[in-house]
Amino acid sequence: MRSSSAHPVSDGPELTRFYDPAKLDLQIEWAKGLPNDSRDTVLRALRKAQQLGPDRQVAPAPDPGVLEALSRDFPNFDAVTQFVIQRLYLCRVCPEQHLKLAPMLLTGPPGVGKTAYCRRLAIALGLRFEVQDLAQDNANFAMLGLDVGYATGKPGRIWQSLMHESVSVLWLLDELDKAAKDHRYGGVDYLLGLLEPVTAGSFTDAATQLPVNASWIAWVATCNSLDMISPPLRSRFEVFEIGAPTPEQMVAVIRSVQRDIYAHEHWARAFPADLDSAVIDALSAYSPRVLRRALINACARAAAAGRREICVEDIVDPPDAVPSRQRRMGFV
């Protein structure tokens, strides 16, 4: 993969103005007049912002070569990876080389690896990773904060995710379509402003009431269907259709999962680093979502049988596996 840069990366961290110090001082004075519980909550949040300072670091755009492993391990996401690579080249044209990505929406059936891909993308880009499962909790005050006029008022998750030395973070909004069809608690219309760089530059948490610059957040959303997402919201995203890996692509996915297990599980080095081709073929029936669990369970069965290498008999079809008659054989 080609690497180039029109400008050298600067020696020190690049800083951006995160909030107006004069406005922070006003909010601290306002918070001092709140009732006891609310006062403590808001003052704690504002003083944390004060401690971190009004000027914060922004993540630099890394060399596009950092995505080579991602491209290899998630071949069915190649269109997304290539889009990010192009944006990295674009970011590196500027002298500051700040990392800024356009919002992305990954649509496709469950189990194809959307969440795992986003997690790995954040790691490759050097970004903190935050997840909001919108199917489980789509109350907008969980993200935007709740006015301290309410007994449970407190800053939201967006504010909390920005309370770091760097304001660069990748947010995954999982199952956006589930929240888009449920308009209780305000729905997801709040995203319309956050996905636009200009309006995101003055994001205001409902509890702290301090405008801050949230425009450096990288937003990635997932959904199973675009039908329930309104055209105005959908238009804020670059949309990518993600399909299940082809049989050939599954080989790369399986080997990727095996490498991850070998690197992170303390018992894994008792087993060979590479899988037998017949085992890979058997695992091709699994969705990417359950591959890791299937491989670990297979290793456990082999260990219980006194073996240090898994075989086809250790592979047990999970509930969401493709029926045996649909398996594609002989592609390894």
PyMOL commands that set and color helices and strands:
alter all, ss='L'
color gray80, all
select helices_A, chain A and resi 21-32+36-52+64-73+75-91+114-125+140-144+157-161+176-180+184-186+191-194+197-200+231-234+247-264+268-270+277-283+288-304+312-314+324-326
alter helices_A, ss='H'
color red, helices_A
select strands_A, chain A and resi 15-17+55-57+104-107+128-133+169-174+203-204+211-212+217-223+238-241
alter strands_A, ss='S'
color yellow, strands_A
deselect
rebuild
show_as cartoon
